[in-house]
Amino acid sequence: MEKELLIDIAIIMGSATSLVVVLYLVQKAWCMVFGYQAILLTGWIGTPIHELSHAFFCVIFGHKIEKISLFSPEPETGVLGYVFHSYNPESLFQRVGCLFIGFAPLAGNGLLAYFLWDEFFVSGAENWALLCKIFVFYVIFSLIIHCAPSPADLKGAVTGAVALAIIIVPMGIVFDEESRAILSSCADSIMNYVF
């Protein structure tokens, strides 16, 4: 049973990692094809939401935000914005938070893009003018292009992943059947969606 639990966790983590890699490659391709200015063209919308997502999870996990910049492009380094934060490394809760903080833009940018898509192209599609839809499509594209965690974000997330593994692996032995079923259901949903 523990083997199945680890397989389910691996499917969920592997899917998240694959999504991050694809999004990162799309952003790099966008920049290579259209140049650094193209990143700025989408970055002024996508980057602030990206950084606010990090900041939101910093607050949730009790990290101290030292400095935040929502959009300050640095062509030399490629940095568009940042959130510098600190935490108590002895707090397992705050260490696990590093994982969520690192992957936060997937949630923040992704959920906002989904909401806009649903409002302007699905649910209320008939209520919006074409010009408005074109602008919203540009905003959605900007959000998606900038939802991938940066290499620095991923580096911070590794700390959280290790801390989470320290919690989950031993708990896998004591998980009740309902908890295992929920995790297995998540993994099955991902597998059905992907394949």
Residue frames as a rotation matrix with the C-alpha (Angstrom) as fourth column:
MET 1
0.569 0.822 0.000 0.00
0.822 -0.569 0.000 0.00
0.000 0.000 -1.000 0.00
GLU 2
0.387 -0.506 -0.771 2.90
0.181 -0.778 0.601 2.36
-0.904 -0.372 -0.210 0.78
LYS 3
-0.642 -0.639 0.424 4.29
0.494 0.079 0.866 1.70
-0.586 0.766 0.265 -2.70
GLU 4
-0.056 0.723 0.689 1.00
0.967 -0.132 0.217 2.81
0.248 0.678 -0.692 -4.29
LEU 5
0.760 0.301 -0.576 1.01
0.514 -0.821 0.250 5.97
-0.397 -0.486 -0.778 -2.15
LEU 6
-0.099 -0.894 -0.437 4.52
0.127 -0.447 0.886 6.84
-0.987 0.032 0.158 -3.31
ILE 7
-0.631 -0.051 0.774 3.51
0.758 0.176 0.629 6.22
-0.168 0.983 -0.072 -6.93
ASP 8
0.441 0.871 0.219 0.53
0.885 -0.462 0.053 8.57
0.147 0.170 -0.974 -6.53
ILE 9
0.612 -0.305 -0.730 2.76
0.213 -0.825 0.523 11.25
-0.762 -0.475 -0.440 -5.00
ALA 10
-0.492 -0.859 0.143 5.28
0.329 -0.031 0.944 10.77
-0.806 0.511 0.298 -7.81
ILE 11
-0.240 0.494 0.836 2.52
0.965 0.026 0.261 11.20
0.107 0.869 -0.483 -10.44
ILE 12
0.788 0.584 -0.196 1.31
0.610 -0.784 0.115 14.43
-0.086 -0.210 -0.974 -8.84
MET 13
0.377 -0.727 -0.574 4.83
0.016 -0.615 0.789 15.87
-0.926 -0.307 -0.220 -8.41
GLY 14
-0.544 -0.600 0.587 5.90
0.558 0.264 0.786 14.71
-0.627 0.756 0.191 -11.87
SER 15
0.167 0.704 0.690 2.87
0.976 -0.219 -0.012 16.36
0.143 0.675 -0.724 -13.47
ALA 16
0.880 0.120 -0.460 3.56
0.270 -0.922 0.276 19.65
-0.391 -0.367 -0.844 -11.69
THR 17
-0.036 -0.982 -0.187 7.22
0.074 -0.189 0.979 19.49
-0.997 0.021 0.080 -12.70
SER 18
-0.437 -0.078 0.896 6.32
0.848 0.296 0.440 18.75
-0.300 0.952 -0.064 -16.33
LEU 19
0.623 0.739 0.256 3.92
0.778 -0.618 -0.110 21.70
0.077 0.268 -0.960 -16.40
VAL 20
0.666 -0.450 -0.595 6.61
0.023 -0.785 0.619 24.00
-0.746 -0.426 -0.512 -15.02
VAL 21
-0.391 -0.868 0.306 9.15
0.336 0.175 0.925 22.81
-0.857 0.465 0.224 -17.61
VAL 22
-0.137 0.420 0.897 6.70
0.991 0.053 0.127 23.32
0.005 0.906 -0.424 -20.49
LEU 23
0.855 0.510 -0.095 5.73
0.515 -0.856 0.042 26.81
-0.060 -0.085 -0.995 -19.29
TYR 24
0.351 -0.822 -0.449 9.38
0.007 -0.477 0.879 27.76
-0.936 -0.312 -0.162 -18.78
LEU 25
-0.524 -0.559 0.643 10.26
0.599 0.295 0.744 26.58
-0.606 0.775 0.180 -22.30
VAL 26
0.309 0.710 0.633 7.32
0.942 -0.320 -0.100 28.52
0.132 0.627 -0.768 -23.78
GLN 27
0.881 -0.020 -0.472 8.54
0.156 -0.931 0.331 31.67
-0.446 -0.365 -0.817 -22.05
LYS 28
-0.090 -0.993 -0.079 12.11
0.066 -0.085 0.994 31.10
-0.994 0.084 0.073 -23.29
ALA 29
-0.378 0.019 0.926 10.89
0.887 0.295 0.356 30.44
-0.266 0.955 -0.128 -26.84
TRP 30
0.709 0.697 0.106 8.75
0.704 -0.696 -0.139 33.60
-0.023 0.173 -0.985 -26.73
CYS 31
0.654 -0.537 -0.532 11.83
-0.112 -0.765 0.634 35.59
-0.748 -0.355 -0.561 -25.72
MET 32
-0.362 -0.853 0.376 14.12
0.285 0.282 0.916 33.94
-0.887 0.439 0.141 -28.28
VAL 33
-0.149 0.377 0.914 11.71
0.984 0.146 0.100 34.44
-0.096 0.914 -0.393 -31.17
PHE 34
0.594 0.561 0.577 10.56
0.634 -0.768 0.094 37.97
0.495 0.310 -0.811 -30.38
GLY 35
-0.297 -0.836 0.462 13.41
0.252 -0.535 -0.806 39.27
0.921 -0.123 0.370 -28.22
TYR 36
-0.780 -0.132 -0.612 13.62
0.621 -0.037 -0.783 40.68
0.081 -0.991 0.111 -24.72
GLN 37
-0.878 0.475 0.053 11.11
-0.475 -0.880 0.018 43.42
0.055 -0.009 0.998 -25.56
ALA 38
-0.196 0.833 -0.517 8.44
-0.277 0.458 0.844 40.73
0.940 0.309 0.141 -25.99
ILE 39
-0.345 0.017 -0.938 9.00
0.793 0.541 -0.282 39.63
0.503 -0.841 -0.200 -22.40
LEU 40
-0.949 -0.002 -0.314 8.48
0.183 -0.817 -0.547 43.22
-0.255 -0.577 0.776 -21.31
LEU 41
-0.673 0.731 -0.108 5.33
-0.534 -0.380 0.755 43.42
0.511 0.566 0.646 -23.43
THR 42
0.203 0.746 -0.635 3.78
0.061 0.637 0.768 40.58
0.977 -0.195 0.084 -21.42
GLY 43
-0.433 -0.541 -0.721 5.78
0.688 0.319 -0.652 41.02
0.583 -0.778 0.234 -18.22
TRP 44
-0.886 0.077 0.458 4.19
-0.276 -0.880 -0.387 44.23
0.373 -0.469 0.800 -17.06
ILE 45
0.179 0.977 0.119 0.96
-0.835 0.086 0.544 42.25
0.521 -0.196 0.831 -16.57
GLY 46
0.598 0.122 -0.792 2.18
0.002 0.988 0.154 38.74
0.801 -0.094 0.591 -15.73
THR 47
-0.378 -0.886 -0.267 5.09
0.322 0.144 -0.936 39.58
0.868 -0.440 0.231 -13.45
PRO 48
-0.583 0.163 0.796 3.21
-0.697 -0.604 -0.387 41.59
0.418 -0.780 0.466 -10.78
ILE 49
0.573 0.817 0.065 0.67
-0.757 0.498 0.424 38.77
0.314 -0.292 0.904 -10.39
HIS 50
0.379 -0.573 -0.727 3.56
0.211 0.818 -0.535 36.27
0.901 0.050 0.431 -10.29
GLU 51
-0.659 -0.736 0.155 5.26
0.068 -0.263 -0.962 38.22
0.749 -0.623 0.223 -7.48
LEU 52
-0.269 0.647 0.714 2.03
-0.914 -0.404 0.022 38.89
0.303 -0.646 0.700 -5.58
SER 53
0.677 0.465 -0.570 1.38
-0.331 0.885 0.328 35.13
0.657 -0.033 0.753 -5.64
HIS 54
-0.178 -0.822 -0.540 4.73
0.438 0.426 -0.792 34.55
0.881 -0.377 0.284 -3.95
ALA 55
-0.781 -0.152 0.606 3.97
-0.353 -0.693 -0.628 37.27
0.515 -0.704 0.488 -1.40
PHE 56
0.221 0.958 0.183 0.51
-0.824 0.083 0.561 35.84
0.522 -0.275 0.808 -0.67
PHE 57
0.687 0.016 -0.727 1.95
0.154 0.974 0.167 32.43
0.710 -0.227 0.666 0.20
CYS 58
-0.524 -0.851 0.040 4.75
0.225 -0.184 -0.957 34.07
0.821 -0.493 0.287 2.22
VAL 59
-0.441 0.452 0.775 2.05
-0.805 -0.582 -0.119 35.59
0.397 -0.676 0.621 4.43
ILE 60
0.604 0.749 -0.272 0.13
-0.577 0.647 0.499 32.29
0.550 -0.145 0.823 4.69
PHE 61
0.583 -0.435 -0.686 3.23
0.472 0.869 -0.150 30.38
0.661 -0.236 0.712 5.80
GLY 62
0.934 -0.095 -0.346 4.51
0.279 -0.411 0.868 33.07
-0.224 -0.907 -0.357 8.16
HIS 63
0.008 -0.953 0.304 7.55
0.998 -0.011 -0.060 34.12
0.061 0.304 0.951 6.14
LYS 64
0.280 -0.004 -0.960 8.83
0.335 -0.937 0.102 37.66
-0.900 -0.350 -0.261 6.61
ILE 65
0.647 -0.044 0.761 8.83
0.743 -0.188 -0.642 39.66
0.172 0.981 -0.089 3.36
GLU 66
-0.061 -0.799 -0.598 12.09
0.738 -0.439 0.512 41.60
-0.672 -0.410 0.617 3.33
LYS 67
-0.527 -0.137 -0.839 11.73
-0.389 -0.839 0.381 43.32
-0.756 0.527 0.389 -0.03
ILE 68
0.050 0.604 0.795 9.34
0.668 0.571 -0.476 43.11
-0.742 0.555 -0.375 -2.96
SER 69
-0.608 -0.149 -0.780 9.47
-0.458 -0.737 0.498 44.46
-0.648 0.660 0.380 -6.49
LEU 70
0.272 0.854 0.442 6.45
-0.008 0.462 -0.887 43.79
-0.962 0.238 0.133 -8.66
PHE 71
0.753 -0.078 0.653 8.08
0.652 0.214 -0.727 44.82
-0.083 0.974 0.212 -11.93
SER 72
0.645 -0.650 -0.403 11.63
-0.529 -0.760 0.378 46.11
-0.552 -0.031 -0.834 -12.32
PRO 73
0.975 -0.189 0.115 13.23
0.217 0.703 -0.678 44.51
0.047 0.686 0.726 -15.39
GLU 74
0.322 -0.943 -0.083 16.97
-0.542 -0.256 0.801 43.91
-0.776 -0.213 -0.593 -15.34
PRO 75
0.820 0.070 -0.568 18.08
-0.560 0.307 -0.770 42.97
0.121 0.949 0.291 -18.88
GLU 76
-0.163 -0.980 -0.111 21.51
-0.892 0.194 -0.408 41.82
0.422 0.033 -0.906 -17.67
THR 77
-0.826 -0.162 0.540 20.11
-0.470 0.725 -0.503 39.18
-0.310 -0.669 -0.675 -15.33
GLY 78
-0.702 0.646 -0.299 16.68
0.031 0.447 0.894 38.60
0.711 0.619 -0.334 -16.89
VAL 79
-0.666 0.467 -0.582 15.00
0.713 0.167 -0.682 39.29
-0.222 -0.868 -0.444 -13.55
LEU 80
-0.401 0.619 0.675 11.64
0.350 -0.577 0.738 41.04
0.846 0.532 0.015 -13.95
GLY 81
0.318 0.491 0.811 10.59
-0.665 -0.494 0.559 41.22
0.676 -0.717 0.169 -10.30
TYR 82
-0.485 -0.535 -0.692 11.26
0.144 0.732 -0.666 39.54
0.863 -0.423 -0.277 -6.98
VAL 83
0.730 0.524 0.439 10.13
-0.415 -0.170 0.894 38.81
0.543 -0.835 0.094 -3.45
PHE 84
-0.461 -0.859 -0.223 12.92
-0.158 0.327 -0.932 38.47
0.873 -0.394 -0.286 -0.90
HIS 85
0.603 0.705 0.373 11.68
-0.565 0.047 0.824 36.68
0.564 -0.707 0.427 2.19
SER 86
-0.635 -0.772 0.018 13.09
-0.529 0.418 -0.739 34.99
0.563 -0.479 -0.673 5.25
TYR 87
0.573 0.802 -0.168 11.80
-0.448 0.478 0.756 32.25
0.687 -0.358 0.633 7.53
ASN 88
0.184 -0.438 0.880 12.70
-0.924 0.228 0.307 30.24
-0.335 -0.869 -0.363 10.59
PRO 89
-0.200 -0.309 -0.930 14.54
-0.752 0.657 -0.057 27.16
0.629 0.687 -0.364 9.24
GLU 90
-0.979 -0.141 0.145 13.67
-0.202 0.693 -0.692 25.27
-0.003 -0.707 -0.708 12.44
SER 91
-0.190 0.976 0.103 9.95
-0.565 -0.023 -0.825 25.57
-0.803 -0.215 0.556 11.67
LEU 92
-0.733 -0.041 0.679 8.86
0.384 0.799 0.462 22.59
-0.562 0.600 -0.570 9.57
PHE 93
0.344 0.937 0.068 5.67
0.695 -0.205 -0.689 24.47
-0.632 0.284 -0.721 8.65
GLN 94
0.580 -0.178 -0.795 7.66
-0.384 -0.920 -0.074 27.43
-0.719 0.349 -0.602 7.28
ARG 95
-0.575 -0.817 0.041 10.07
-0.394 0.320 0.862 25.12
-0.717 0.479 -0.506 5.45
VAL 96
-0.366 0.557 0.745 7.15
0.756 0.645 -0.111 23.32
-0.542 0.523 -0.658 3.77
GLY 97
0.564 0.609 -0.557 5.90
0.258 -0.771 -0.582 26.81
-0.784 0.184 -0.592 2.87
CYS 98
-0.304 -0.770 -0.561 8.95
-0.441 -0.408 0.799 27.24
-0.844 0.490 -0.216 0.61
LEU 99
-0.774 0.087 0.627 7.44
0.497 0.697 0.516 24.64
-0.393 0.711 -0.583 -1.74
PHE 100
0.216 0.965 0.148 4.13
0.919 -0.150 -0.364 26.49
-0.330 0.215 -0.919 -1.97
ILE 101
0.435 -0.152 -0.887 5.81
-0.060 -0.988 0.140 29.89
-0.898 -0.008 -0.439 -2.25
GLY 102
-0.624 -0.779 -0.070 8.00
-0.174 0.051 0.983 28.63
-0.762 0.626 -0.167 -5.10
PHE 103
-0.800 0.365 0.477 5.07
0.600 0.514 0.614 27.22
-0.021 0.777 -0.629 -7.06
ALA 104
-0.303 0.731 -0.612 2.65
0.415 -0.477 -0.775 30.04
-0.858 -0.488 -0.159 -6.13
PRO 105
-0.560 0.101 -0.822 2.63
-0.605 -0.728 0.323 31.70
-0.566 0.678 0.469 -9.59
LEU 106
-0.947 0.290 -0.140 1.14
0.116 0.713 0.692 28.54
0.300 0.638 -0.709 -11.09
ALA 107
-0.341 0.856 -0.390 -1.84
0.922 0.224 -0.315 29.08
-0.182 -0.467 -0.865 -8.79
GLY 108
-0.188 0.258 -0.948 -2.01
0.255 -0.919 -0.301 32.88
-0.948 -0.298 0.107 -8.88
ASN 109
-0.649 -0.119 -0.751 -1.47
-0.618 -0.494 0.612 33.48
-0.444 0.861 0.247 -12.58
GLY 110
-0.964 0.244 -0.102 -3.23
0.139 0.794 0.591 30.26
0.225 0.556 -0.800 -13.54
LEU 111
-0.380 0.874 -0.303 -6.39
0.841 0.190 -0.506 30.93
-0.385 -0.447 -0.807 -11.53
LEU 112
-0.158 0.296 -0.942 -6.66
-0.115 -0.953 -0.280 34.52
-0.981 0.064 0.185 -12.73
ALA 113
-0.821 -0.172 -0.544 -6.17
-0.550 -0.017 0.835 33.41
-0.153 0.985 -0.081 -16.35
TYR 114
-0.835 0.549 -0.037 -8.83
0.533 0.823 0.195 30.71
0.138 0.143 -0.980 -15.87
PHE 115
-0.208 0.775 -0.596 -11.27
0.602 -0.379 -0.703 33.19
-0.771 -0.505 -0.388 -14.34
LEU 116
-0.329 0.036 -0.944 -10.79
-0.505 -0.851 0.144 35.67
-0.798 0.524 0.298 -17.20
TRP 117
-0.961 -0.047 -0.272 -11.12
-0.258 0.502 0.825 32.92
0.097 0.863 -0.495 -19.82
ASP 118
-0.630 0.769 -0.104 -14.30
0.770 0.602 -0.212 31.65
-0.100 -0.214 -0.972 -18.23
GLU 119
-0.104 0.618 -0.779 -15.82
0.379 -0.699 -0.606 35.13
-0.919 -0.358 -0.162 -17.88
PHE 120
-0.119 -0.019 -0.993 -14.92
-0.601 -0.794 0.088 36.49
-0.790 0.608 0.083 -21.33
PHE 121
-0.609 -0.220 -0.762 -14.88
-0.784 0.309 0.538 33.39
0.117 0.925 -0.361 -23.53
VAL 122
-0.882 0.310 -0.355 -17.16
0.300 0.950 0.085 30.81
0.364 -0.032 -0.931 -21.89
SER 123
-0.448 0.748 -0.490 -19.82
0.813 0.113 -0.571 31.91
-0.372 -0.654 -0.659 -19.40
GLY 124
0.318 0.593 -0.740 -20.39
0.302 -0.803 -0.514 35.51
-0.899 -0.060 -0.434 -20.43
ALA 125
-0.540 -0.689 0.483 -18.94
0.637 0.040 0.770 35.34
-0.550 0.723 0.417 -23.94
GLU 126
-0.076 0.592 0.802 -21.91
0.941 -0.224 0.255 36.98
0.331 0.774 -0.540 -25.63
ASN 127
0.758 0.450 -0.472 -21.76
0.621 -0.720 0.310 40.01
-0.200 -0.528 -0.825 -23.30
TRP 128
0.190 -0.807 -0.558 -18.35
0.181 -0.530 0.828 41.29
-0.965 -0.259 0.045 -24.39
ALA 129
0.855 0.065 -0.515 -17.29
-0.435 -0.452 -0.779 43.20
-0.284 0.889 -0.358 -27.51
LEU 130
0.844 -0.535 0.035 -14.60
0.439 0.653 -0.617 41.78
0.307 0.537 0.786 -29.80
LEU 131
0.223 -0.795 0.564 -12.06
-0.207 -0.604 -0.769 44.49
0.953 0.054 -0.300 -28.92
CYS 132
0.371 -0.004 0.929 -12.55
-0.925 -0.089 0.369 43.75
0.081 -0.996 -0.037 -25.24
LYS 133
0.953 0.024 0.303 -12.04
-0.065 0.990 0.125 40.02
-0.297 -0.139 0.945 -25.87
ILE 134
0.615 -0.782 0.101 -8.82
0.301 0.115 -0.947 40.71
0.728 0.613 0.306 -27.80
PHE 135
0.059 -0.579 0.813 -7.44
-0.684 -0.617 -0.389 42.73
0.727 -0.533 -0.433 -24.88
VAL 136
0.549 0.206 0.810 -8.48
-0.791 0.442 0.423 40.07
-0.271 -0.873 0.406 -22.36
PHE 137
0.968 -0.250 -0.020 -6.85
0.220 0.887 -0.407 37.37
0.119 0.389 0.913 -24.52
TYR 138
0.240 -0.909 0.340 -3.63
-0.061 -0.364 -0.929 39.42
0.969 0.202 -0.143 -24.40
VAL 139
0.108 -0.146 0.983 -3.92
-0.955 -0.289 0.062 39.65
0.275 -0.946 -0.170 -20.59
ILE 140
0.873 0.256 0.415 -4.52
-0.373 0.898 0.232 35.88
-0.313 -0.357 0.880 -20.32
PHE 141
0.753 -0.654 -0.069 -1.53
0.328 0.465 -0.823 35.17
0.570 0.597 0.564 -22.56
SER 142
0.053 -0.747 0.663 0.61
-0.472 -0.604 -0.642 37.50
0.880 -0.279 -0.385 -20.42
LEU 143
0.404 0.166 0.899 -0.47
-0.909 0.183 0.375 35.72
-0.102 -0.969 0.225 -17.26
ILE 144
0.983 0.022 0.185 0.28
-0.008 0.997 -0.076 32.27
-0.186 0.073 0.980 -18.68
ILE 145
0.551 -0.831 0.072 3.67
0.127 -0.002 -0.992 33.28
0.825 0.556 0.104 -20.11
HIS 146
-0.287 -0.696 0.658 4.72
-0.522 -0.462 -0.717 34.44
0.803 -0.549 -0.231 -16.62
CYS 147
0.664 0.588 0.461 3.20
-0.702 0.278 0.656 31.73
0.257 -0.759 0.598 -14.43
ALA 148
0.616 -0.503 -0.606 6.19
0.351 0.864 -0.360 29.38
0.705 0.009 0.709 -14.53
PRO 149
0.900 -0.390 -0.196 8.38
0.094 -0.266 0.959 29.54
-0.426 -0.882 -0.203 -11.43
SER 150
0.623 -0.759 -0.189 11.84
-0.676 -0.400 -0.619 30.90
0.394 0.514 -0.762 -12.17
PRO 151
0.149 -0.654 -0.742 14.98
0.206 0.754 -0.624 28.87
0.967 -0.060 0.247 -11.48
ALA 152
-0.785 -0.412 0.463 15.37
-0.310 -0.385 -0.869 30.83
0.536 -0.826 0.175 -8.23
ASP 153
0.062 0.898 0.436 11.76
-0.985 -0.014 0.169 29.98
0.158 -0.440 0.884 -7.30
LEU 154
0.690 0.196 -0.697 12.40
-0.270 0.963 0.004 26.30
0.672 0.185 0.717 -7.97
LYS 155
-0.364 -0.896 -0.254 15.60
0.075 0.244 -0.967 26.34
0.928 -0.371 -0.021 -5.94
GLY 156
-0.674 0.181 0.716 13.64
-0.714 -0.407 -0.569 27.67
0.188 -0.895 0.404 -2.96
ALA 157
0.377 0.923 -0.077 10.87
-0.889 0.384 0.248 25.13
0.259 -0.025 0.966 -3.54
VAL 158
0.033 -0.438 -0.899 13.31
-0.113 0.892 -0.438 22.22
0.993 0.116 -0.020 -3.18
THR 159
-0.887 -0.349 0.304 13.71
-0.298 -0.070 -0.952 23.07
0.353 -0.935 -0.042 0.52
GLY 160
-0.241 0.898 0.367 9.96
-0.938 -0.118 -0.326 22.81
-0.249 -0.423 0.871 0.93
ALA 161
0.426 0.378 -0.822 9.75
-0.668 0.744 -0.005 19.59
0.610 0.551 0.569 -1.07
VAL 162
-0.482 -0.672 -0.562 12.31
-0.021 0.650 -0.760 17.94
0.876 -0.354 -0.328 1.20
ALA 163
-0.874 0.195 0.445 10.46
-0.481 -0.223 -0.848 19.14
-0.066 -0.955 0.289 4.30
LEU 164
0.127 0.985 -0.118 7.15
-0.991 0.121 -0.051 17.88
-0.036 0.124 0.992 2.89
ALA 165
0.169 -0.152 -0.974 8.72
-0.364 0.909 -0.205 14.50
0.916 0.389 0.098 2.13
ILE 166
-0.860 -0.511 -0.003 9.90
-0.149 0.257 -0.955 14.32
0.489 -0.820 -0.297 5.75
ILE 167
-0.531 0.751 0.393 6.25
-0.735 -0.177 -0.655 14.71
-0.423 -0.636 0.646 6.78
ILE 168
0.286 0.808 -0.515 4.45
-0.958 0.250 -0.139 12.69
0.017 0.533 0.846 4.09
VAL 169
-0.212 -0.395 -0.894 6.58
-0.506 0.827 -0.245 9.57
0.836 0.400 -0.375 3.81
PRO 170
-0.993 -0.115 -0.030 6.22
-0.037 0.535 -0.844 8.56
0.114 -0.837 -0.535 7.48
MET 171
-0.428 0.901 0.068 2.55
-0.656 -0.257 -0.710 9.58
-0.622 -0.349 0.701 7.40
GLY 172
-0.163 0.339 -0.927 2.03
-0.890 0.354 0.286 7.31
0.425 0.872 0.244 4.41
ILE 173
-0.828 -0.193 -0.527 2.41
0.016 0.931 -0.365 4.42
0.561 -0.310 -0.768 6.77
VAL 174
-0.800 0.514 -0.308 -0.36
0.421 0.116 -0.900 5.72
-0.427 -0.850 -0.310 9.02
PHE 175
-0.762 0.573 -0.301 -2.67
-0.645 -0.632 0.429 7.30
0.056 0.521 0.852 6.40
ASP 176
-0.264 0.755 0.600 -6.15
-0.148 0.583 -0.799 5.96
-0.953 -0.299 -0.043 6.68
GLU 177
-0.403 0.136 0.905 -7.87
0.773 0.580 0.257 4.44
-0.490 0.803 -0.339 3.65
GLU 178
0.677 0.736 0.017 -9.89
0.648 -0.585 -0.488 7.62
-0.349 0.341 -0.873 2.96
SER 179
0.484 -0.586 -0.650 -6.77
-0.366 -0.810 0.458 9.81
-0.795 0.017 -0.606 2.78
ARG 180
-0.578 -0.712 0.399 -5.09
0.029 0.471 0.882 7.34
-0.816 0.521 -0.252 0.47
ALA 181
-0.028 0.671 0.741 -8.20
0.911 0.323 -0.258 7.22
-0.412 0.667 -0.620 -1.71
ILE 182
0.822 0.310 -0.477 -8.22
0.168 -0.934 -0.316 11.02
-0.543 0.179 -0.820 -2.04
LEU 183
0.007 -0.918 -0.397 -4.54
-0.533 -0.339 0.775 11.10
-0.846 0.207 -0.491 -3.04
SER 184
-0.617 -0.195 0.762 -5.07
0.381 0.774 0.506 8.21
-0.688 0.603 -0.403 -5.45
SER 185
0.412 0.858 0.306 -8.08
0.779 -0.158 -0.607 9.99
-0.473 0.488 -0.734 -6.95
CYS 186
0.626 -0.278 -0.729 -5.96
-0.327 -0.942 0.079 13.12
-0.708 0.189 -0.680 -7.57
ALA 187
-0.481 -0.875 0.054 -3.29
-0.377 0.262 0.889 11.05
-0.792 0.407 -0.455 -9.28
ASP 188
-0.363 0.426 0.829 -5.91
0.726 0.687 -0.035 9.21
-0.584 0.589 -0.559 -11.38
SER 189
0.713 0.657 -0.246 -7.49
0.397 -0.666 -0.631 12.51
-0.578 0.353 -0.736 -12.44
ILE 190
0.216 -0.725 -0.654 -4.10
-0.616 -0.621 0.485 13.82
-0.758 0.298 -0.580 -13.57
MET 191
-0.702 -0.510 0.498 -3.35
-0.004 0.702 0.712 10.61
-0.713 0.498 -0.495 -15.48
ASN 192
0.022 0.801 0.598 -6.79
0.837 0.313 -0.450 10.68
-0.547 0.510 -0.663 -17.18
TYR 193
0.766 0.269 -0.583 -6.40
0.029 -0.922 -0.386 14.34
-0.642 0.279 -0.714 -18.11
VAL 194
-0.048 -0.900 -0.432 -2.88
-0.671 -0.291 0.682 13.94
-0.740 0.323 -0.590 -19.47
PHE 195
-0.941 -0.325 0.096 -3.44
-0.176 0.709 0.683 10.66
-0.290 0.625 -0.724 -21.29
